[in-house]
Amino acid sequence: RTNLGVPGLLSLALSFSSTPLPFRGGTLLPYPTAARVRLTSDSRGVAVLSFTTPSGLPSGTHLYVQSVILDPAAVQGVALSNALEGVTP
């Protein structure tokens, strides 16, 4: 569950590594991006997504995720969330 505070379209960037990349006035951490998931948040800016770690990933695999949302009030029209890092058990 992510709460970005504003409703609209958002994209989750997923990666197995983090090479920080300057992106529209912020920093995109999950780069190079392995996958993008597009979602719509509700009027409160909340998007709910179920996630199950893909089977077959070795123990100790790092997964990075960060959301990007269209935000007309942001300096360059998008806002980035904090990035999250997960490690498979």
PyMOL commands that set and color helices and strands:
alter all, ss='L'
color gray80, all
select strands_A, chain A and resi 2-3+8-15+21-23+26-28+35-41+46-47+62-70+78-80+84-87
alter strands_A, ss='S'
color yellow, strands_A
deselect
rebuild
show_as cartoon
